[in-house]
Amino acid sequence: MLKPSRIQIIEYITQKLNTRFNGDIVYSIITNGSLMTKNTVKKLLGLGVKRAQVTFDGDKSVYEETKNYIDKNITFESILEN
């Protein structure tokens, strides 16, 4: 999940932009997917995010060789499941 402070920042920005542009904006997000959960996705959809791009540094072997997360539960497979 994104840290609550990040969700709050996204919420603040989308509210300001929606007010300024009468809600006529399409929001997108680019993420490595490591902190995405169903709950986070629901929140982002509720804020108007319509598109998401999840990036990988390569296939499973490259990804796991280059990433060294503190949370060892974050794996190539866990991101695919998100």
N, C-alpha and C positions, 0 to 999 in steps of 0.2 A: 504494500500500500504506500502511496505517497505520504510523506509526512503531513500531518494536518495543516501545518503552516503553509505548505506549498499549495494545498487545495484551497486554503483561504486566500492566498495570493491570486490564484487562477480565478477564483470566484470574484474577487474585487476587480480584477482587470476586465473580466467578461461583463460584469455589471456596468462598469464605466463605459466600455465600448458599446454595449447594447443601448445605453441611454444616449450616447452621442450619435450613433448611426441607426437609431430606431430598430435595433435588433436585426438589421439586414447584413449579418456577418456570418461566415462559415468558419468555424474554428477547427484547427488540426493540431495534432501533437506528435512529436517524434520522441521515441523512448527506446531504451535498451530492454524494456519489459521486465526488468528484474524486480521491481517493486509494484507491478500491476497486479491487482486482484479484481474479482468480480465487483466488490464493493467500490473500489476506486473507479472502475469503468462506469458503474452506475452514476457515481457522482459527476464524472466528466461528461457523460451523456446529458445529465440534468443541467449542466452548465452550457450546453450547446456544442460540445465537441462532436464533430461529425465524421472525422477521419483520424486514423492513427497509423503511424508507421513504426514498426518494430525493427530495429537494426541488429544485425549479428556481425561479428568480426570474422566469420568463416563458418565452416562446418563444425561438428561437435568437437573434433580433436583440436582444431585451431582455437575454438572458443574457450575450451577448458584449459588450454595451455596459456592463453593470454589473460584470462580473468582470474582474479584472486580475491573473491569476496570474503569479507569477515564471516558473513552468514553462509555456512557451507551447504545450506539447503537450497541456495540459488544455483541451479545447474542449467545446462542447455535444455534438458527435458522439462524442468519446471517453468522455464520461460515459454516453451512451446505450449505447455498446458494452460498458461495464463491467457 
